[in-house]
Amino acid sequence: MGLFDGLLSGMEGNARFTAQEAFAGILVGATACDGHFADDEVRGLVSTLLRMKLFQRSSEKQFDGMLDKLVGLAKRNGVPALVDRCIEAMPPELRDTAFANACNIVLADGVAEQAERDFINGLQTKLRLDATVCHTIVQVMVIKNMG
C-alpha cells in the first residue's frame, strides 16, 4: 500500500455525480474520446448543455466549475473512467438523450473516426440502450451533420 492510497480520494471528488454532472460528463467524454478537445466539439458541448432544462438553474460559475471538474477528471483519469462514473449516476430517463447528444457531438465535424465509433458503440452497451433505437439516432445524427 502506497503512502497516498486512500488519502487523496476526497480531493479527487469520488462522491456520486449529480444528474447534471453525469449528463455533462458523457458529453465531455464524447468530445474527448478521440484524444483531444476539438474547438467545434467543445462549442457544441457548451451550446447543447446551455439549451437544456437540466442546466437552466445553474449559474455561470456553477456551470463553468462543473465543466472544469469533468474535463480535469477526463484528463487525469481518462475518458473511460469518467464515462463509467457518469453512467453510475445517469438517471434512466436521460440515457437515450445523453446518447443522442453524444452522437451529435461526435458527428459535429461530419466524420466519425474509429475512436469515436468505438466510444459510441461502447456507450450504447454501457447505457444498456436498445440497438434499434440507437441505430435510428445515429442515422438521424449523420443526416443532421452532413451539411
OpenMM code with the backbone's topology and positions (N, CA, C; nanometers):
from openmm import Vec3, app, unit

residues = "MET GLY LEU PHE ASP GLY LEU LEU SER GLY MET GLU GLY ASN ALA ARG PHE THR ALA GLN GLU ALA PHE ALA GLY ILE LEU VAL GLY ALA THR ALA CYS ASP GLY HIS PHE ALA ASP ASP GLU VAL ARG GLY LEU VAL SER THR LEU LEU ARG MET LYS LEU PHE GLN ARG SER SER GLU LYS GLN PHE ASP GLY MET LEU ASP LYS LEU VAL GLY LEU ALA LYS ARG ASN GLY VAL PRO ALA LEU VAL ASP ARG CYS ILE GLU ALA MET PRO PRO GLU LEU ARG ASP THR ALA PHE ALA ASN ALA CYS ASN ILE VAL LEU ALA ASP GLY VAL ALA GLU GLN ALA GLU ARG ASP PHE ILE ASN GLY LEU GLN THR LYS LEU ARG LEU ASP ALA THR VAL CYS HIS THR ILE VAL GLN VAL MET VAL ILE LYS ASN MET GLY".split()
positions = [
    Vec3(0.0840, -0.1172, 0.0000),
    Vec3(0.0000, 0.0000, 0.0000),
    Vec3(0.0887, 0.1238, 0.0000),
    Vec3(0.0581, 0.2197, -0.0890),
    Vec3(0.1364, 0.3416, -0.1008),
    Vec3(0.0970, 0.4442, 0.0031),
    Vec3(0.1831, 0.5426, 0.0193),
    Vec3(0.1599, 0.6473, 0.1183),
    Vec3(0.0324, 0.7279, 0.0929),
    Vec3(-0.0042, 0.7444, -0.0328),
    Vec3(-0.1190, 0.8277, -0.0654),
    Vec3(-0.2481, 0.7500, -0.0859),
    Vec3(-0.2421, 0.6170, -0.0844),
    Vec3(-0.3616, 0.5360, -0.1066),
    Vec3(-0.4694, 0.5714, -0.0049),
    Vec3(-0.5847, 0.6071, -0.0562),
    Vec3(-0.6987, 0.6373, 0.0290),
    Vec3(-0.6982, 0.7770, 0.0889),
    Vec3(-0.5850, 0.8478, 0.0829),
    Vec3(-0.5780, 0.9798, 0.1449),
    Vec3(-0.6281, 1.0913, 0.0545),
    Vec3(-0.6134, 1.0757, -0.0762),
    Vec3(-0.6495, 1.1821, -0.1679),
    Vec3(-0.7872, 1.1643, -0.2291),
    Vec3(-0.8581, 1.0591, -0.1924),
    Vec3(-0.9871, 1.0329, -0.2557),
    Vec3(-1.0850, 1.1474, -0.2372),
    Vec3(-1.0840, 1.2131, -0.1224),
    Vec3(-1.1724, 1.3263, -0.1017),
    Vec3(-1.1368, 1.4438, -0.1899),
    Vec3(-1.0094, 1.4611, -0.2187),
    Vec3(-0.9647, 1.5714, -0.3030),
    Vec3(-0.9984, 1.5466, -0.4496),
    Vec3(-1.0064, 1.4217, -0.4895),
    Vec3(-1.0327, 1.3883, -0.6287),
    Vec3(-1.1814, 1.3821, -0.6589),
    Vec3(-1.2641, 1.3980, -0.5602),
    Vec3(-1.4080, 1.4043, -0.5831),
    Vec3(-1.4703, 1.2714, -0.6210),
    Vec3(-1.4643, 1.1748, -0.5325),
    Vec3(-1.5211, 1.0433, -0.5609),
    Vec3(-1.6683, 1.0336, -0.5224),
    Vec3(-1.7275, 1.1443, -0.4786),
    Vec3(-1.8695, 1.1421, -0.4450),
    Vec3(-1.9501, 1.1152, -0.5718),
    Vec3(-2.0673, 1.0593, -0.5529),
    Vec3(-2.1553, 1.0298, -0.6674),
    Vec3(-2.1903, 1.1584, -0.7407),
    Vec3(-2.1883, 1.1518, -0.8721),
    Vec3(-2.2229, 1.2670, -0.9549),
    Vec3(-2.3714, 1.2979, -0.9450),
    Vec3(-2.4052, 1.4244, -0.9655),
    Vec3(-2.5448, 1.4637, -0.9816),
    Vec3(-2.5880, 1.4236, -1.1231),
    Vec3(-2.7180, 1.4315, -1.1500),
    Vec3(-2.7680, 1.4022, -1.2849),
    Vec3(-2.7061, 1.4982, -1.3862),
    Vec3(-2.6900, 1.6240, -1.3474),
    Vec3(-2.6280, 1.7219, -1.4366),
    Vec3(-2.4838, 1.6845, -1.4682),
    Vec3(-2.4078, 1.6508, -1.3662),
    Vec3(-2.2672, 1.6131, -1.3869),
    Vec3(-2.2561, 1.4874, -1.4714),
    Vec3(-2.3434, 1.3909, -1.4455),
    Vec3(-2.3403, 1.2658, -1.5216),
    Vec3(-2.3688, 1.2914, -1.6686),
    Vec3(-2.4700, 1.3707, -1.6959),
    Vec3(-2.5064, 1.4009, -1.8340),
    Vec3(-2.3939, 1.4770, -1.9036),
    Vec3(-2.3465, 1.5825, -1.8397),
    Vec3(-2.2391, 1.6628, -1.8978),
    Vec3(-2.1110, 1.5801, -1.9139),
    Vec3(-2.0850, 1.4918, -1.8201),
    Vec3(-1.9649, 1.4074, -1.8271),
    Vec3(-1.9657, 1.3147, -1.9475),
    Vec3(-2.0821, 1.2618, -1.9804),
    Vec3(-2.0946, 1.1787, -2.1014),
    Vec3(-2.0584, 1.2611, -2.2242),
    Vec3(-2.1051, 1.3851, -2.2285),
    Vec3(-2.0762, 1.4703, -2.3438),
    Vec3(-1.9304, 1.5154, -2.3453),
    Vec3(-1.8712, 1.5356, -2.2287),
    Vec3(-1.7271, 1.5634, -2.2228),
    Vec3(-1.6507, 1.4429, -2.2773),
    Vec3(-1.6946, 1.3237, -2.2409),
    Vec3(-1.6324, 1.2018, -2.2932),
    Vec3(-1.6430, 1.1933, -2.4438),
    Vec3(-1.7592, 1.2289, -2.4978),
    Vec3(-1.7783, 1.2277, -2.6431),
    Vec3(-1.6856, 1.3282, -2.7102),
    Vec3(-1.6664, 1.4408, -2.6460),
    Vec3(-1.5801, 1.5451, -2.7003),
    Vec3(-1.4337, 1.5005, -2.7032),
    Vec3(-1.3921, 1.4264, -2.6023),
    Vec3(-1.2506, 1.3907, -2.5885),
    Vec3(-1.2183, 1.2468, -2.6252),
    Vec3(-1.3146, 1.1719, -2.6754),
    Vec3(-1.2928, 1.0286, -2.6975),
    Vec3(-1.1863, 0.9984, -2.8025),
    Vec3(-1.1568, 1.0948, -2.8876),
    Vec3(-1.0535, 1.0736, -2.9890),
    Vec3(-0.9170, 1.1250, -2.9437),
    Vec3(-0.9073, 1.1621, -2.8165),
    Vec3(-0.7786, 1.2004, -2.7616),
    Vec3(-0.7535, 1.3501, -2.7532),
    Vec3(-0.8458, 1.4309, -2.8011),
    Vec3(-0.8282, 1.5756, -2.7899),
    Vec3(-0.9639, 1.6455, -2.7845),
    Vec3(-0.9604, 1.7696, -2.7377),
    Vec3(-1.0807, 1.8514, -2.7299),
    Vec3(-1.0811, 1.9465, -2.8497),
    Vec3(-1.1552, 1.9132, -2.9547),
    Vec3(-1.1642, 1.9984, -3.0731),
    Vec3(-1.2545, 2.1177, -3.0427),
    Vec3(-1.2175, 2.2349, -3.0942),
    Vec3(-1.2926, 2.3575, -3.0663),
    Vec3(-1.4397, 2.3467, -3.1056),
    Vec3(-1.4684, 2.2897, -3.2244),
    Vec3(-1.6079, 2.2802, -3.2679),
    Vec3(-1.6876, 2.1853, -3.1793),
    Vec3(-1.6234, 2.0818, -3.1283),
    Vec3(-1.6911, 1.9880, -3.0393),
    Vec3(-1.7181, 2.0520, -2.9035),
    Vec3(-1.6223, 2.1294, -2.8520),
    Vec3(-1.6411, 2.1966, -2.7232),
    Vec3(-1.7527, 2.3001, -2.7342),
    Vec3(-1.7543, 2.3766, -2.8440),
    Vec3(-1.8629, 2.4734, -2.8638),
    Vec3(-1.9977, 2.4019, -2.8697),
    Vec3(-2.0025, 2.2887, -2.9385),
    Vec3(-2.1254, 2.2107, -2.9461),
    Vec3(-2.1682, 2.1596, -2.8102),
    Vec3(-2.0724, 2.1152, -2.7312),
    Vec3(-2.0997, 2.0662, -2.5964),
    Vec3(-2.1620, 2.1763, -2.5114),
    Vec3(-2.0984, 2.2908, -2.5057),
    Vec3(-2.1473, 2.4013, -2.4233),
    Vec3(-2.2837, 2.4480, -2.4729),
    Vec3(-2.2987, 2.4628, -2.6024),
    Vec3(-2.4261, 2.5068, -2.6604),
    Vec3(-2.5384, 2.4096, -2.6270),
    Vec3(-2.5107, 2.2820, -2.6405),
    Vec3(-2.6103, 2.1783, -2.6104),
    Vec3(-2.6538, 2.1845, -2.4651),
    Vec3(-2.5577, 2.1914, -2.3757),
    Vec3(-2.5906, 2.1904, -2.2332),
    Vec3(-2.6676, 2.3156, -2.1914),
    Vec3(-2.6274, 2.4292, -2.2435),
    Vec3(-2.6930, 2.5540, -2.2025),
    Vec3(-2.8373, 2.5635, -2.2503),
    Vec3(-2.8739, 2.4897, -2.3550),
    Vec3(-3.0119, 2.4911, -2.4050),
    Vec3(-3.1037, 2.3973, -2.3268),
    Vec3(-3.0480, 2.3115, -2.2457),
    Vec3(-3.1286, 2.2092, -2.1780),
    Vec3(-3.1903, 2.2599, -2.0476),
    Vec3(-3.3114, 2.2138, -2.0201),
    Vec3(-3.3784, 2.2456, -1.8938),
    Vec3(-3.2942, 2.2008, -1.7746),
    Vec3(-3.2242, 2.0911, -1.7913),
    Vec3(-3.1431, 2.0332, -1.6843),
    Vec3(-3.0421, 2.1331, -1.6275),
    Vec3(-2.9993, 2.2291, -1.7095),
    Vec3(-2.8947, 2.3229, -1.6686),
    Vec3(-2.9442, 2.4665, -1.6529),
    Vec3(-3.0737, 2.4905, -1.6668),
    Vec3(-3.1271, 2.6260, -1.6619),
    Vec3(-3.1073, 2.6943, -1.5271),
    Vec3(-3.1051, 2.6203, -1.4213),
    Vec3(-3.0916, 2.6799, -1.2876),
    Vec3(-2.9469, 2.6930, -1.2428),
    Vec3(-2.8532, 2.6533, -1.3275),
    Vec3(-2.7117, 2.6648, -1.2928),
    Vec3(-2.6621, 2.8056, -1.3220),
    Vec3(-2.5892, 2.8618, -1.2270),
    Vec3(-2.5261, 2.9907, -1.2530),
    Vec3(-2.4059, 2.9668, -1.3461),
    Vec3(-2.3560, 3.0733, -1.4021),
    Vec3(-2.2392, 3.0613, -1.4900),
    Vec3(-2.1206, 3.0027, -1.4133),
    Vec3(-2.1044, 3.0452, -1.2889),
    Vec3(-1.9953, 2.9951, -1.2048),
    Vec3(-2.0113, 2.8449, -1.1788),
    Vec3(-2.1327, 2.8019, -1.1465),
    Vec3(-2.1580, 2.6589, -1.1224),
    Vec3(-2.1326, 2.5777, -1.2494),
    Vec3(-2.1824, 2.6276, -1.3616),
    Vec3(-2.1683, 2.5581, -1.4889),
    Vec3(-2.0211, 2.5451, -1.5268),
    Vec3(-1.9477, 2.6549, -1.5196),
    Vec3(-1.8053, 2.6528, -1.5535),
    Vec3(-1.7272, 2.5615, -1.4588),
    Vec3(-1.7609, 2.5682, -1.3307),
    Vec3(-1.6934, 2.4817, -1.2328),
    Vec3(-1.7176, 2.3343, -1.2597),
    Vec3(-1.8417, 2.3020, -1.2966),
    Vec3(-1.8754, 2.1630, -1.3283),
    Vec3(-1.7949, 2.1154, -1.4494),
    Vec3(-1.7918, 2.1964, -1.5546),
    Vec3(-1.7170, 2.1570, -1.6740),
    Vec3(-1.5681, 2.1439, -1.6454),
    Vec3(-1.5129, 2.2365, -1.5686),
    Vec3(-1.3709, 2.2283, -1.5318),
    Vec3(-1.3423, 2.0979, -1.4570),
    Vec3(-1.4310, 2.0637, -1.3652),
    Vec3(-1.4158, 1.9398, -1.2878),
    Vec3(-1.4182, 1.8182, -1.3798),
    Vec3(-1.5146, 1.8133, -1.4711),
    Vec3(-1.5300, 1.6978, -1.5600),
    Vec3(-1.4145, 1.6859, -1.6589),
    Vec3(-1.3730, 1.7978, -1.7154),
    Vec3(-1.2594, 1.7957, -1.8084),
    Vec3(-1.1327, 1.7537, -1.7340),
    Vec3(-1.1150, 1.8045, -1.6131),
    Vec3(-0.9994, 1.7649, -1.5317),
    Vec3(-0.9978, 1.6158, -1.5036),
    Vec3(-1.1140, 1.5601, -1.4704),
    Vec3(-1.1224, 1.4151, -1.4457),
    Vec3(-1.0923, 1.3359, -1.5717),
    Vec3(-1.1409, 1.3838, -1.6861),
    Vec3(-1.1136, 1.3152, -1.8126),
    Vec3(-0.9645, 1.3168, -1.8437),
    Vec3(-0.8994, 1.4283, -1.8183),
    Vec3(-0.7560, 1.4409, -1.8464),
    Vec3(-0.6722, 1.3572, -1.7491),
    Vec3(-0.7108, 1.3574, -1.6214),
    Vec3(-0.6340, 1.2840, -1.5207),
    Vec3(-0.6569, 1.1335, -1.5252),
    Vec3(-0.7845, 1.0935, -1.5352),
    Vec3(-0.8194, 0.9521, -1.5204),
    Vec3(-0.8541, 0.8837, -1.6518),
    Vec3(-0.8729, 0.9618, -1.7570),
    Vec3(-0.9105, 0.9067, -1.8868),
    Vec3(-1.0607, 0.9108, -1.9081),
    Vec3(-1.0976, 0.9141, -2.0349),
    Vec3(-1.2390, 0.9199, -2.0724),
    Vec3(-1.3162, 0.7970, -2.0240),
    Vec3(-1.2630, 0.6755, -2.0399),
    Vec3(-1.3409, 0.5586, -1.9942),
    Vec3(-1.3766, 0.5644, -1.8451),
    Vec3(-1.2835, 0.6083, -1.7616),
    Vec3(-1.3114, 0.6178, -1.6179),
    Vec3(-1.4180, 0.7235, -1.5907),
    Vec3(-1.4100, 0.8367, -1.6603),
    Vec3(-1.5108, 0.9410, -1.6437),
    Vec3(-1.6483, 0.8897, -1.6846),
    Vec3(-1.6563, 0.8264, -1.8001),
    Vec3(-1.7844, 0.7767, -1.8510),
    Vec3(-1.8433, 0.6711, -1.7578),
    Vec3(-1.7606, 0.5805, -1.7097),
    Vec3(-1.8100, 0.4769, -1.6180),
    Vec3(-1.8717, 0.5402, -1.4932),
    Vec3(-1.8056, 0.6420, -1.4421),
    Vec3(-1.8567, 0.7095, -1.3234),
    Vec3(-1.9871, 0.7836, -1.3541),
    Vec3(-1.9971, 0.8403, -1.4730),
    Vec3(-2.1188, 0.9106, -1.5136),
    Vec3(-2.2356, 0.8145, -1.5301),
    Vec3(-2.2090, 0.6995, -1.5871),
    Vec3(-2.3156, 0.6017, -1.6111),
    Vec3(-2.3760, 0.5542, -1.4798),
    Vec3(-2.2931, 0.5411, -1.3769),
    Vec3(-2.3436, 0.5010, -1.2450),
    Vec3(-2.4498, 0.5984, -1.1936),
    Vec3(-2.4351, 0.7263, -1.2272),
    Vec3(-2.5244, 0.8295, -1.1747),
    Vec3(-2.6302, 0.8746, -1.2758),
    Vec3(-2.6278, 0.8190, -1.3966),
    Vec3(-2.7183, 0.8642, -1.5028),
    Vec3(-2.8615, 0.8156, -1.4770),
    Vec3(-2.9561, 0.9082, -1.4604),
    Vec3(-3.0961, 0.8659, -1.4446),
    Vec3(-3.1430, 0.7946, -1.5724),
    Vec3(-3.2173, 0.6861, -1.5588),
    Vec3(-3.2616, 0.6099, -1.6760),
    Vec3(-3.3341, 0.6946, -1.7801),
    Vec3(-3.4108, 0.7936, -1.7360),
    Vec3(-3.4871, 0.8741, -1.8307),
    Vec3(-3.4002, 0.9678, -1.9152),
    Vec3(-3.2733, 0.9816, -1.8798),
    Vec3(-3.1829, 1.0669, -1.9572),
    Vec3(-3.0856, 0.9880, -2.0451),
    Vec3(-3.0909, 0.8576, -2.0395),
    Vec3(-2.9927, 0.7759, -2.1118),
    Vec3(-3.0015, 0.7922, -2.2630),
    Vec3(-3.1210, 0.7815, -2.3200),
    Vec3(-3.1359, 0.7996, -2.4654),
    Vec3(-3.0931, 0.9400, -2.5069),
    Vec3(-3.1291, 1.0390, -2.4262),
    Vec3(-3.0957, 1.1777, -2.4560),
    Vec3(-2.9445, 1.1988, -2.4521),
    Vec3(-2.8796, 1.1420, -2.3535),
    Vec3(-2.7334, 1.1532, -2.3449),
    Vec3(-2.6681, 1.0870, -2.4657),
    Vec3(-2.7187, 0.9713, -2.5049),
    Vec3(-2.6637, 0.9010, -2.6206),
    Vec3(-2.6798, 0.9844, -2.7478),
    Vec3(-2.7995, 1.0402, -2.7687),
    Vec3(-2.8255, 1.1202, -2.8886),
    Vec3(-2.7341, 1.2430, -2.8934),
    Vec3(-2.7178, 1.3089, -2.7813),
    Vec3(-2.6323, 1.4270, -2.7778),
    Vec3(-2.4849, 1.3912, -2.7942),
    Vec3(-2.4434, 1.2771, -2.7412),
    Vec3(-2.3055, 1.2314, -2.7618),
    Vec3(-2.2811, 1.2039, -2.9099),
    Vec3(-2.3776, 1.1408, -2.9760),
    Vec3(-2.3659, 1.1161, -3.1209),
    Vec3(-2.3546, 1.2475, -3.1967),
    Vec3(-2.4348, 1.3440, -3.1585),
    Vec3(-2.4323, 1.4739, -3.2249),
    Vec3(-2.2949, 1.5396, -3.2111),
    Vec3(-2.2355, 1.5323, -3.0940),
    Vec3(-2.1030, 1.5912, -3.0718),
    Vec3(-1.9970, 1.5179, -3.1533),
    Vec3(-2.0014, 1.3862, -3.1508),
    Vec3(-1.9031, 1.3064, -3.2248),
    Vec3(-1.9118, 1.3347, -3.3751),
    Vec3(-2.0319, 1.3551, -3.4233),
    Vec3(-2.0519, 1.3750, -3.5675),
    Vec3(-2.0537, 1.5222, -3.6096),
    Vec3(-2.0215, 1.6126, -3.5187),
    Vec3(-2.0274, 1.7563, -3.5483),
    Vec3(-1.9410, 1.7946, -3.6672),
    Vec3(-1.8280, 1.7281, -3.6841),
    Vec3(-1.7396, 1.7602, -3.7961),
    Vec3(-1.7698, 1.6773, -3.9203),
    Vec3(-1.8762, 1.5964, -3.9154),
    Vec3(-1.9170, 1.5166, -4.0312),
    Vec3(-1.8381, 1.3886, -4.0506),
    Vec3(-1.7480, 1.3577, -3.9583),
    Vec3(-1.6635, 1.2386, -3.9689),
    Vec3(-1.6652, 1.1657, -3.8348),
    Vec3(-1.6655, 1.0343, -3.8402),
    Vec3(-1.6548, 0.9547, -3.7176),
    Vec3(-1.5298, 0.8675, -3.7274),
    Vec3(-1.4243, 0.9114, -3.6582),
    Vec3(-1.3006, 0.8336, -3.6539),
    Vec3(-1.3266, 0.7038, -3.5774),
    Vec3(-1.2357, 0.6094, -3.5900),
    Vec3(-1.2540, 0.4796, -3.5246),
    Vec3(-1.2708, 0.4938, -3.3735),
    Vec3(-1.1920, 0.5806, -3.3116),
    Vec3(-1.2037, 0.6002, -3.1664),
    Vec3(-1.3423, 0.6526, -3.1296),
    Vec3(-1.3969, 0.7389, -3.2145),
    Vec3(-1.5304, 0.7933, -3.1896),
    Vec3(-1.6365, 0.6859, -3.2094),
    Vec3(-1.6196, 0.6041, -3.3114),
    Vec3(-1.7138, 0.4932, -3.3331),
    Vec3(-1.7112, 0.3962, -3.2161),
    Vec3(-1.5900, 0.3655, -3.1694),
    Vec3(-1.5760, 0.2752, -3.0549),
    Vec3(-1.6428, 0.3345, -2.9308),
    Vec3(-1.6265, 0.4658, -2.9125),
    Vec3(-1.6882, 0.5326, -2.7979),
    Vec3(-1.8402, 0.5190, -2.8031),
    Vec3(-1.8989, 0.5496, -2.9187),
    Vec3(-2.0447, 0.5437, -2.9333),
    Vec3(-2.0959, 0.4007, -2.9152),
    Vec3(-2.0278, 0.3046, -2.9739),
    Vec3(-2.0688, 0.1645, -2.9563),
    Vec3(-2.0603, 0.1222, -2.8103),
    Vec3(-1.9525, 0.1617, -2.7431),
    Vec3(-1.9368, 0.1289, -2.6012),
    Vec3(-2.0398, 0.1984, -2.5151),
    Vec3(-2.0720, 0.3224, -2.5509),
    Vec3(-2.1711, 0.3981, -2.4749),
    Vec3(-2.3081, 0.3310, -2.4836),
    Vec3(-2.3439, 0.2865, -2.6030),
    Vec3(-2.4723, 0.2179, -2.6183),
    Vec3(-2.4777, 0.0945, -2.5280),
    Vec3(-2.3702, 0.0191, -2.5270),
    Vec3(-2.3643, -0.1017, -2.4441),
    Vec3(-2.3706, -0.0674, -2.2955),
    Vec3(-2.2889, 0.0289, -2.2532),
    Vec3(-2.2825, 0.0646, -2.1108),
    Vec3(-2.4136, 0.1246, -2.0596),
    Vec3(-2.4810, 0.1995, -2.1460),
    Vec3(-2.6097, 0.2577, -2.1069),
    Vec3(-2.7247, 0.1581, -2.1208),
    Vec3(-2.6947, 0.0402, -2.1781),
    Vec3(-2.7944, -0.0660, -2.1986),
    Vec3(-2.9142, -0.0150, -2.2794),
    Vec3(-2.8818, 0.0461, -2.3931),
    Vec3(-2.9853, 0.1018, -2.4795),
    Vec3(-3.0218, 0.0055, -2.5907),
    Vec3(-3.1440, 0.0156, -2.6371),
    Vec3(-3.1941, -0.0675, -2.7452),
    Vec3(-3.1164, -0.0389, -2.8746),
    Vec3(-3.0667, -0.1427, -2.9385),
    Vec3(-2.9844, -0.1283, -3.0591),
    Vec3(-3.0611, -0.0626, -3.1735),
    Vec3(-3.1883, -0.0942, -3.1884),
    Vec3(-3.2684, -0.0352, -3.2961),
    Vec3(-3.2857, 0.1149, -3.2755),
    Vec3(-3.3145, 0.1553, -3.1542),
    Vec3(-3.3294, 0.2970, -3.1231),
    Vec3(-3.1960, 0.3694, -3.1479),
    Vec3(-3.0871, 0.3102, -3.1038),
    Vec3(-2.9558, 0.3724, -3.1216),
    Vec3(-2.9184, 0.3832, -3.2691),
    Vec3(-2.9518, 0.2823, -3.3463),
    Vec3(-2.9240, 0.2870, -3.4897),
    Vec3(-2.9994, 0.4033, -3.5542),
    Vec3(-3.1244, 0.4221, -3.5150),
    Vec3(-3.2043, 0.5330, -3.5665),
    Vec3(-3.1437, 0.6672, -3.5246),
    Vec3(-3.1022, 0.6778, -3.4001),
    Vec3(-3.0393, 0.8009, -3.3513),
    Vec3(-2.9147, 0.8326, -3.4334),
    Vec3(-2.8306, 0.7324, -3.4558),
    Vec3(-2.7079, 0.7542, -3.5338),
    Vec3(-2.7423, 0.7984, -3.6760),
    Vec3(-2.8408, 0.7332, -3.7374),
    Vec3(-2.8823, 0.7717, -3.8729),
    Vec3(-2.9245, 0.9182, -3.8783),
    Vec3(-3.0061, 0.9590, -3.7836),
    Vec3(-3.0544, 1.0968, -3.7802),
    Vec3(-2.9372, 1.1936, -3.7595),
    Vec3(-2.8458, 1.1608, -3.6722),
    Vec3(-2.7328, 1.2498, -3.6458),
    Vec3(-2.6379, 1.2586, -3.7655),
    Vec3(-2.6234, 1.1505, -3.8379),
    Vec3(-2.5420, 1.1545, -3.9604),
    Vec3(-2.6060, 1.2502, -4.0599),
    Vec3(-2.7364, 1.2383, -4.0798),
    Vec3(-2.8084, 1.3264, -4.1715),
    Vec3(-2.7985, 1.4726, -4.1252),
    Vec3(-2.8208, 1.4943, -3.9955),
    Vec3(-2.8179, 1.6304, -3.9383),
    Vec3(-2.6839, 1.6975, -3.9611),
    Vec3(-2.5749, 1.6228, -3.9512),
    Vec3(-2.4414, 1.6809, -3.9565),
    Vec3(-2.3745, 1.6704, -4.0930),
    Vec3(-2.4500, 1.6368, -4.1968),
    Vec3(-2.3926, 1.6257, -4.3313),
    Vec3(-2.3563, 1.7607, -4.3911),
    Vec3(-2.4329, 1.8618, -4.3632),
    Vec3(-2.4171, 1.9896, -4.4321),
    Vec3(-2.3276, 2.0877, -4.3669),
] * unit.nanometer
topology = app.Topology()
chain = topology.addChain("A")
for resn in residues:
    res = topology.addResidue(resn, chain)
    for name in ("N", "CA", "C"):
        topology.addAtom(name, app.Element.getBySymbol(name[0]), res)
